[in-house]
Amino acid sequence: MNNNTIKNVIILGGGTAGWMTASLMIKVLGKNIGITLVESDKIGTVGVGEATIPPIINFNQALGLDEKEFLRETKGTIKLGIQFENWFRQGQSYMHAFGTIGKNFPFCDFHHFWVRDRLKGGDTDYWDFSLNYQAAINNKFAPLPQIKGTNLQGLSYAYHFDAGLYAQYLRKYSESKGVKRVEGTVKEVKLCPDSGEVQELLLESGKVINGDLFVDCTGLAALLIEKALGTGFEDWSHWLPCDRAIAVPSTGSKPIVPYTRSIAHECGWQWRIPLQHRTGNGIVYSSRHWTDEQAQGVLMNNLDGEALAEPRVIRFRTGRRRKQWHKNVVSIGLSSGFLEPLESTSIHLIQSAATRLIKSFPHQGIKPEEVAEFNRQSQVEFERIRDFIILHYKANQRRDSDFWRECENRDVPETLQRKMELFRRTGKVFRDYDDLFTEVAWQQVLIGQGVVPEDYHTIADGLSDAQLADLFKSLKTLIDGTVKGLPEHEQFLKM
Ligand code: FAD
């Protein structure tokens, strides 16, 4: 052991990022380190962030949470995908459904068979072959790892939950396992004059908090990583034009659907996240194209039920912190960067960063090699998600406002340009190293937004027309039959 040993971890911030990080760290490293979480009741949390993606299941399982209890405590519902309405053209919609579509062949994804059929004049809907989509629009759900009697994947799912209740639930969990919570507002961050590292936090109450490693979970304030250490921010607003959101909860409506809705409007888009007791609503927009009043007007005219609170404006800048780990500060959550919630990726980024920190935990002192690798992985992860979100803006055929016309003409990162061109010319799309999104996810957004390829893989010609028609028919029959046998989503929630 040397005297740089990291024994005392301070997590600053008690939003979703703070409590997710605290709970995972105490579960995995609780025998090795002490964890203190500081949060300010006066400042509160951002209070949004209620839709997730399937890896959240692994997070909850790693903590050993019981799914029924979790859904009850957080008023959670099931999410099978995201319905994108008016994104391709007004009046049209498609779903990014989780899980697989159809049946993959060795070396050749199913969509190549669908493209072959389409190029020969077929009009079969690609989503006829998505179990997730069919269950979602029929409002059905039950845990189903595999389709009965086959080796085909069953339902892949995530959750919608009340962010405040989730944080409370994880707080209870973390405190029961030994996380020490301190309530208070940090008024000063003291740096070590030699190393420039964070040495201690001074609270308004006069209390001093010392630690070896600090996790900045202060949200958009980025108190440690930016305000104290001045790490720098890579701005991506030239690729993603939206910079504001307005959020408001509403009473909701029946049935409670098992999917998130993303509805494109003239200068932005709106989300609807159905929970057991209410709906989360919000609108994301560009302040260059809409005033706050205009955006609020559109949101309030399209609410799911009656508003339950005053609408709240949230300003943001899209991009990432240049270093997610700098000196003895690791930023997790909104302090590490912001990507609009179009594909519900922020909570996943928390999960992923907390996991990465645990895997790289610097118990014998912070080594530059470890920090560099952590930062490299974080950068790649952010950039892959950024490209996927930009795709929604670039590949659409809305031309009804300056906002959408500018999207058509705006340059996109070379990494995305390459991917879109390859798909357009050949029908092929490959999941990059460290890409959160699978090939099927990319295929759905590309096809859903009207990028129909000029070609397909030659393996898809291996079936005769009659065999292809049989394949489509048998898959559709199997999926329809499986969906019919599932309980209603709300019935599952009551079980
Ligand atoms: P916050 O929730 O803001 O927490 C910050 C914490 O730091 C608070 O406890 C605060 O009290 C504390 N703090 C700050 N300053 C001080 C101080 N001086 N002293 C002491 N404590 C301090 N993500 C998804 O995955 N899905 C979604 O659907 C989704 N929708 C979103 C919609 C919008 C409009 C926005 C803005 C974000 C959305 N996100 C979504 C992102 C998601 O909300 C965040 O990733 C998540 O809530 C984590 O936030 P946080 O914990 O980093 O910050």
Boltz pocket constraint, residues with backbone or C-beta under 6 A from the ligand:
constraints:
  - pocket:
      binder: B
      contacts: [[A, 12], [A, 13], [A, 14], [A, 15], [A, 16], [A, 17], [A, 18], [A, 38], [A, 39], [A, 40], [A, 41], [A, 43], [A, 44], [A, 45], [A, 46], [A, 47], [A, 48], [A, 49], [A, 50], [A, 51], [A, 52], [A, 163], [A, 184], [A, 185], [A, 186], [A, 187], [A, 217], [A, 218], [A, 219], [A, 220], [A, 221], [A, 223], [A, 245], [A, 246], [A, 247], [A, 282], [A, 314], [A, 316], [A, 332], [A, 333], [A, 334], [A, 335], [A, 339], [A, 341], [A, 344], [A, 345], [A, 346], [A, 347], [A, 348], [A, 350]]
      max_distance: 6.0
